[in-house]
Amino acid sequence: MKQYIQENKERFFEELFSLLRIPSVSAKPEHKADMYRCAGRLVELLKEAGAQEAAVYETAGHPVVFGRYDMGAEKTILVYGHYDVQPPEPLEKWRTNPFEPVIAPDPATGEEAIYARGANDDKGQLFMHLKAFEFLLRKGLLRHNVKFIFEGEEEIGSPSLPAWIREHKDWLRSDVVLVSDTTMISEKVPSINCGMRGLAYLEVTVTGPNKDLHSGHYGGAVANPINVLCSMIASLQDADGRITVPGFYDDVVELSAQDRSLLNRAPFDLEEYKAFLDINEVKGEKGYNTLERTAIRPSLDVCGIWGGYTGAGAKTVLPSTAHAKISMRLVPNQQAADITRKFAEHFLSIAPPYVKVSVQPCEGGDGFLIPLSSPAFKAASRAMAEVYGVEPVPARGGGSIAILAEMQKILGVDPLLMGFGLERDTIHSPNESYLLRQLFAGMESIALFCQYW
């Protein structure tokens, strides 16, 4: 496929950039029209690549794109991706316009990369499948039926997709769900994710007085909701980094020494890791190293906290309310609904009598594992080894793609995660980018997988 890429890469850039220019931010209602615009553009690209059918379908939320090419083969590949993106803020930290893609050198290495929101997550990685399919079809190398499902709500937890999948289960019958929406362990060694963590995400609110108060007139006499919230959050983890919610670890499976040893085969340099993040030391659950903490152990983090006055200058106010968004990453066997319930019960139980507390679930999904012995995993490993010259390492992803566990349950088919992102790509952050060599290596690997499987 290398020659095909070289002959068509300028066209590839134009097509990918047409997607990246659309601000398909699923979290913001003002971008509803952009969601339809992006879905429509994907339909055009699917048809141009050779899909026999492709259309936009309504859901209870943002639309789904479904397309297919049926050649009467025995096996079918279902390609999953998402066209929605994270909000670009804070805009002042972007070096370029997040929705005006550019190809520029990486500041550290000089390698060329595409800079834009969605360059990696997930428009860039989704695009690789379109071009691999196009190549295989035009060169007469396609061996399987191929279906595509692209959603517009992954970044907000895919609330509408499970119902759509159940309703269209017959359309989605397949033998493997092929996904590129993940990150490799390192630039030196490729990896294939054999599992991902689940997610339980909530917003908590602590309410004190019925209005903001003068901090001089009332400070020291009335509970400050921000102070109380901080204290409550601090109590959610003990000195060893373990989460204190009762029953939180009931379903967590402790890995054997052998399994932990296999996980730690992955190349990892702690000093490089700290230098990359500009931190002096790592922190996490006692008894586990960094790789284990982000793959086989659950976590709890505050993703946002606010209340009171945060503008310029001083305003001596004791706030009426304080809020926080809390994310819990879950390992397989933990159920998002169960953990959400346990957290809410615990958080309400530790509320002191001088405030009122509420807990609002936002999104969630379960984790999953796939067998390393499957023909699909072996074919993916062979394909990536040929492209990279190194056998890929099996890895567990620390992030979450909640819908994949649902798809596994509804369709009875395992997902295969061939992701080509790198940590340097800073997805969800300013200056998201995607190296051109990874974009092209992904196209090659996917095309080879489709021939080897």
Long-range contacts (C-beta under 8 A, 24 or more apart in sequence): 1-132, 1-135, 1-443, 1-444, 1-447, 1-448, 2-440, 2-444, 4-135, 4-139, 5-131, 5-440, 5-443, 5-444, 8-131, 9-440, 12-127, 12-131, 13-103, 13-114, 15-45, 15-127, 16-101, 16-114, 16-123, 16-124, 16-127, 17-101, 17-116, 19-45, 19-83, 19-118, 19-123, 19-127, 20-99, 20-101, 20-114, 20-116, 20-117, 20-118, 20-119, 20-123, 20-124, 21-99, 21-100, 21-101, 22-99, 23-85, 23-88, 23-99, 23-117, 24-83, 24-84, 24-85, 24-118, 24-152, 25-84, 25-85, 25-86, 25-87, 25-88, 26-61, 26-62, 26-84, 26-85, 26-152, 26-153, 26-154, 26-155, 26-156, 27-86, 27-87, 27-155, 27-156, 28-87, 32-62, 35-62, 35-63, 35-83, 35-84, 35-152, 36-63, 38-83, 38-84, 38-152, 39-63, 39-64, 39-65, 39-83, 39-150, 39-152, 42-83, 42-150, 43-67, 45-130, 46-130, 46-148, 48-134, 49-130, 49-131, 49-133, 49-134, 49-137, 50-133, 50-134, 50-137, 50-138, 51-133, 51-148, 54-148, 57-164, 57-168, 59-153, 59-160, 59-161, 59-163, 59-164, 60-159, 60-160, 60-163, 61-152, 61-153, 61-159, 61-160, 62-151, 62-152, 62-153, 62-160, 63-152, 64-149, 64-150, 64-151, 64-152, 64-161, 64-164, 65-148, 65-149, 65-150, 65-151, 66-147, 66-148, 66-149, 66-150, 66-168, 66-171, 67-147, 67-148, 68-145, 68-146, 68-147, 68-148, 68-171, 69-133, 69-137, 69-142, 69-145, 69-146, 69-147, 70-145, 71-142, 71-144, 71-145, 72-145, 73-143, 73-144, 73-145, 74-144, 75-143, 75-144, 75-145, 75-175, 75-176, 75-453, 76-144, 76-145, 76-146, 76-147, 76-173, 76-174, 76-175, 77-144, 77-145, 77-146, 77-147, 77-174, 77-175, 77-176, 77-178, 77-450, 77-453, 78-147, 78-148, 78-149, 78-172, 78-174, 78-176, 78-177, 78-178, 78-411, 78-413, 79-129, 79-133, 79-146, 79-147, 79-148, 79-149, 79-177, 79-178, 79-179, 80-149, 80-150, 80-151, 80-177, 80-178, 80-179, 80-181, 80-403, 80-404, 80-407, 80-415, 81-122, 81-125, 81-126, 81-129, 81-148, 81-149, 81-150, 81-151, 81-179, 81-180, 81-181, 82-122, 82-126, 82-150, 82-151, 82-152, 82-153, 82-154, 82-155, 82-181, 83-118, 83-122, 83-123, 83-126, 83-150, 83-151, 83-152, 84-151, 84-152, 84-153, 84-154, 84-155, 84-156, 85-117, 85-118, 85-121, 85-122, 85-123, 85-155, 86-117, 86-121, 86-155, 86-427, 86-428, 88-117, 88-430, 90-430, 91-430, 93-430, 93-431, 94-430, 94-431, 95-430, 95-431, 96-431, 98-430, 98-432, 103-436, 106-424, 106-433, 106-435, 108-424, 111-435, 111-436, 111-437, 112-435, 112-436, 113-433, 113-434, 113-435, 113-436, 114-433, 114-434, 114-436, 114-439, 115-431, 115-432, 115-433, 116-432, 116-433, 117-432, 118-432, 119-425, 119-432, 119-433, 119-434, 120-421, 120-425, 120-427, 120-432, 120-433, 120-434, 121-181, 121-421, 121-425, 121-427, 121-428, 121-432, 122-154, 122-180, 122-181, 124-434, 124-439, 125-180, 125-181, 125-419, 125-420, 125-421, 125-434, 125-442, 126-150, 126-180, 126-181, 127-439, 128-180, 128-420, 128-439, 128-442, 128-443, 128-446, 129-178, 129-180, 129-446, 131-443, 132-443, 132-444, 132-446, 132-447, 132-450, 133-450, 135-443, 135-447, 136-447, 136-450, 136-451, 141-447, 141-450, 141-451, 142-450, 143-450, 143-451, 144-450, 144-453, 146-450, 147-171, 147-172, 147-174, 151-403, 154-181, 154-401, 154-403, 156-363, 157-199, 157-201, 157-362, 157-363, 157-364, 157-365, 157-402, 158-365, 158-402, 158-403, 158-406, 159-363, 161-403, 161-406, 162-403, 162-406, 162-410, 165-406, 165-407, 165-410, 165-411, 166-410, 169-410, 169-411, 172-411, 173-411, 174-411, 174-413, 175-376, 175-413, 176-376, 176-413, 176-414, 176-415, 176-416, 176-453, 177-404, 177-407, 177-408, 177-411, 177-413, 177-414, 177-415, 177-416, 178-415, 178-416, 178-418, 178-446, 178-449, 179-401, 179-404, 179-415, 179-416, 179-417, 179-418, 179-419, 180-417, 180-418, 180-419, 180-420, 180-442, 180-446, 181-401, 181-417, 181-419, 182-397, 182-399, 182-401, 182-417, 182-419, 182-421, 183-397, 183-399, 183-419, 183-421, 183-422, 183-423, 183-425, 183-427, 184-419, 184-420, 184-421, 184-422, 185-266, 185-267, 185-268, 185-393, 185-395, 186-266, 186-267, 186-268, 186-422, 187-422, 187-424, 188-267, 188-390, 189-266, 189-267, 189-390, 189-392, 189-393, 190-384, 190-388, 190-390, 190-392, 190-393, 191-266, 191-392, 191-393, 191-394, 191-395, 192-377, 192-380, 192-381, 192-384, 192-392, 192-393, 192-394, 192-395, 192-416, 192-417, 192-418, 193-395, 193-396, 193-397, 193-417, 193-419, 194-369, 194-370, 194-371, 194-372, 194-377, 194-394, 194-395, 194-396, 194-417, 195-332, 195-367, 195-368, 195-369, 195-370, 195-396, 195-397, 196-367, 196-368, 196-396, 196-397, 196-398, 196-399, 196-400, 196-401, 196-404, 196-417, 197-295, 197-298, 197-329, 197-330, 197-331, 197-332, 197-367, 197-396, 197-397, 197-398, 197-399, 197-400, 198-329, 198-330, 198-331, 198-332, 198-334, 198-335, 198-336, 198-364, 198-365, 198-366, 198-367, 198-368, 198-400, 198-402, 198-405, 199-327, 199-328, 199-329, 199-330, 199-336, 199-363, 199-364, 199-365, 199-400, 199-402, 200-327, 200-328, 200-330, 200-336, 200-339, 200-340, 200-343, 200-361, 200-364, 201-303, 201-325, 201-326, 201-327, 201-328, 201-361, 201-362, 201-363, 201-364, 202-325, 202-326, 202-340, 202-343, 202-344, 202-359, 202-360, 202-361, 202-362, 203-323, 203-324, 203-325, 203-326, 203-359, 203-360, 203-362, 204-229, 204-323, 204-324, 204-326, 204-347, 204-357, 204-358, 204-359, 204-360, 205-321, 205-322, 205-323, 205-357, 205-358, 205-360, 206-232, 206-321, 206-322, 206-323, 206-351, 206-355, 206-356, 206-357, 207-320, 207-321, 207-355, 207-356, 207-357, 207-358, 208-318, 208-319, 208-320, 208-321, 208-354, 208-355, 208-356, 209-318, 209-320, 210-320, 211-320, 212-308, 212-317, 212-318, 212-319, 212-320, 213-317, 213-318, 213-320, 214-316, 214-317, 214-318, 215-316, 215-317, 215-318, 216-316, 218-318, 219-318, 222-318, 222-354, 223-352, 223-354, 223-355, 224-318, 224-319, 225-307, 225-319, 225-320, 225-321, 225-322, 225-355, 226-307, 226-308, 226-319, 226-322, 228-322, 228-352, 228-354, 228-355, 229-305, 229-307, 229-322, 229-323, 229-324, 230-305, 232-347, 232-350, 232-351, 232-357, 233-302, 233-305, 233-324, 233-326, 235-350, 236-300, 237-300, 240-285, 240-286, 240-287, 241-283, 241-284, 241-285, 241-286, 242-285, 242-286, 243-298, 243-299, 243-300, 243-328, 244-346, 245-300, 245-339, 245-342, 245-343, 245-346, 246-342, 246-346, 247-342, 248-298, 248-339, 248-342, 248-343, 249-298, 251-333, 251-334, 251-335, 251-338, 252-297, 252-298, 252-331, 252-333, 252-334, 253-331, 253-332, 253-333, 255-296, 260-292, 260-296, 262-394, 263-291, 263-292, 263-295, 263-296, 263-395, 263-396, 264-289, 264-291, 264-292, 265-393, 266-291, 266-393, 266-395, 267-393, 276-423, 294-398, 295-395, 295-396, 295-397, 295-398, 296-331, 296-396, 297-331, 298-328, 298-329, 298-330, 298-331, 298-334, 299-328, 299-329, 300-326, 300-327, 300-328, 301-326, 301-327, 301-328, 301-329, 302-326, 302-327, 303-327, 325-362, 329-398, 329-399, 329-400, 330-366, 330-367, 330-400, 331-367, 332-366, 332-367, 332-368, 332-369, 334-366, 334-367, 335-366, 336-364, 336-365, 336-366, 336-402, 337-364, 339-364, 340-364, 363-402, 364-402, 365-400, 365-401, 365-402, 365-403, 365-405, 365-406, 366-402, 366-405, 366-406, 367-400, 367-405, 368-404, 368-405, 368-408, 368-415, 369-396, 370-414, 370-415, 370-416, 371-414, 374-414, 374-416, 375-453, 376-414, 376-416, 376-453, 377-416, 379-449, 379-452, 379-453, 380-416, 380-418, 380-445, 380-449, 380-453, 382-448, 382-452, 383-445, 383-446, 383-448, 383-449, 383-452, 384-418, 384-445, 386-448, 387-441, 387-444, 387-445, 387-448, 388-441, 388-445, 418-442, 418-445, 418-446, 418-449, 420-445
